[in-house]
């Protein structure tokens, strides 16, 4: 699980706020202004170092063995289906209704040509299960969401409030997809984050959900069923 919820001093809350603001600045600096390298490796390292300094316990990262892998995988699969269905029937139509444009082929441009290309598809799967599913979940859900929640007091309610700004940053982490992509990805991040919190901050659920969503996307791109 994550770090144990505890009473935080004003200094601890202030430090968490500073970390969250720095993390947010890193996300914007790379994705919007392209002034620094990709934010995910930076946030990943900062997050791991910060968590270990605070807790001196690798289990605090959240990747401990769940009580039941079957339940964890089952919840992740259902969550992945929910994310995809929400995008298809709710957030994407809503983005269009709000006049938000998207960058056509953004996913394909980011991963390279995937249609019918087995080697590119395999490389894409490797990328989404390491950099995206693992790297982004540690960076955004575990680290940024956690620090935002601690800045708000570290209570269960604080985690749910912090889910909103953390999800918005996740959306801006996909700035290359255009305004519609930012909006829909932020909504996806909110759902993944909600499942993460409901599962008592077991990060494996978030990692598996994220990986399954992206895997389905790559399969659709491979067969030419999406762009």
N, C-alpha and C positions, 0 to 999 in steps of 0.2 A: 504494500500500500504506500501512500505518500507519507509525508512527515505527520506525526501525531498532532492533532489540533490541541493547542495549548494557549494559555493566556500570554499575550504578547505585550511587551513594554512599548512605550511611545517610540523609543529609539529603534527597536526591532521593526515596528511598523513603518517608520520613516525609511529605514534601510531597504525594506522590501519595496516601498514605493519608488525609491531611487533606482533599484534594479529593474523594476517594471518599466519605468520611463526610459532608461537607457536601452532596454530590450526593444521597446517600441520605436525608439529613434533608429536603432540598427535596422529594423524591418523597413522603415520608410526610406532610410538612406540608401539601401540597396535597391529595393523594388521600384521606388518612385524616382529617385535622383541618380541611381546607378553610380554612387560615389564611393562605395565600398564593395568588397567581395560578397558573395552569397551569404545571407544572414543565417541560414540553418546551421552550418558548421560552427559559426561564431557563437550562436545562442546555445548550441548543444554543449560546447566546451564550457561556456560560462555557467550554464545550468548545472552540469555535473560537478564542477568545482564548487559552486555556491552551495549545492545540496550537501556535498561531502564535508565542507568546512563547517556547516551548521550542525550536521548530525553525526558525522564520522561513521556513517552506516550506509553501505551500498544498497541495502533494502529500501532506503528512503527514496530512491529513484522511482520506485513504483513497479519494478519489473520482477517482483517476487512471484514464486510459483503459486498460482491460484488454488483454491480449495478443490476446484473441479475444472479441468481443462475442457471437459465436454460442455459444461454450462457456459464457460467463457467463450468458447468457439461458437456455440449456439447463439448466445446473445450478440456476439459480433456479427454473425451472419444475418440475423434479423435486423440489426442496426444498419448494416450495409444496404440491405434491401430497402429499408425506410429512407435512407439518405438518397438513394437513386430514385425512388418513387417520388419523394418530395421535390427533387430537382426537376423531374419530368412533368409533374402535374401541379406543382405549387410555385416554387421559386423562379423557375425559368419563365413560365407564363407571366408571373408577377413582374419580373424584371422587364419583360417586353411591354407590359401595360404601363410601367413607369417611364418608358422611353429610354431605358438603359441599353446602350449598344454593346455588342461583344466583338471580340477580335476573332473572326472565323478561322478555324484551323489552329487555334492557339495551342491546344494540347498536342496536336500532331507536329507543329513547328518546334515545340519544346523537346519532344522525344525523337523527332526524326520521322521519316516515312515508315509507317507500320503496316499499311495495307498489303497483305500477302507476303510480308517480309519476316520470315521466321527468326532470323538472327536479330533484327531490330526489335522484334517483339520480346525476345528473351532478354535482351539488354534493357529494354524498358521495364520488364518485370523485376529485374535485379535492382534497377534504380528506384522503383516505387516501394519495394519492400525494405530497402536500406535507407536511402536518403529521405524519401517521403514518409512512409509509414513509421519507421523507427525514429529517424532524425527529427521530423517535424512534430511528432507527438511528444517526444522528450522536450523539445524546444518550446512549443506553443502550449500544449496541455499541461505538462508537468511543471515547466519552469515559469513561463509568463502567467499562466492562469494561477499557479500557486503563489507567485509573488504579489499579484494583484489582490488575491484573496487575503493574504497576510497584511497587506497595506490597509485593508478594510477591517481587520480585526482577527482574521483567521478562523471565524466561526463557520458552521455549515452554511448559514445564510449568506455569509460573505463570499463563499465559493460560488454560489449561484449568481450573485450580483456580478462578481468578477468574470463570470463566463461571457458576459456581453462584450466588454472591451477586449478580452483575449480573442474572441471570435472575430471581432472587427479587424484586429491586427492580422489574424490568419487570412482574412479576405484580402487585405493589402499585400500579403505575402504572395498573392497570385495576381498582382497588378497587371501583368502582361496579358491577362485574359480580357481586359477592358472593364468598364463599370459594371456590366452585367455579370461578368465572371467574379469580380470582387464581391458583389452582393450575394450571388449564389454560393460561392465558396465560404463566405462568412456564415451563411445559414447552415451549410454542411458542417462547418467547424463547431457551430453551436450544438447541433445534434450529437456529434461525436463527443463533445465535451460533456453534454448532459448524461450520455450513457456512461462516460468515465466517472462522473460524480455519483450516479445512481449505483454503480458497481463498487462504491467505496474507494474510489480513486485507484482502482487496479488498472495500471497503464496498458497491460496486455490487451484489454478489451478495446481500447482506443487504437492501439497499433494494428490489431487484427481487422477492426472495422475499416480503418483507413486503407490498409493494404488490399482488402477485398473490394472496396469501392474502385480503387485505381486499377486492380486486376481486371475487373469486369469492363472498365473503360478501355483498357488495352485490347481485350478480346474483341470488343465491338469495333475498335479502330482496325484491328487486323483483318476482320471480315468485311470491312467497308461499310459497317452499319452505323457509323458515327463519324463526325469530323472534328 
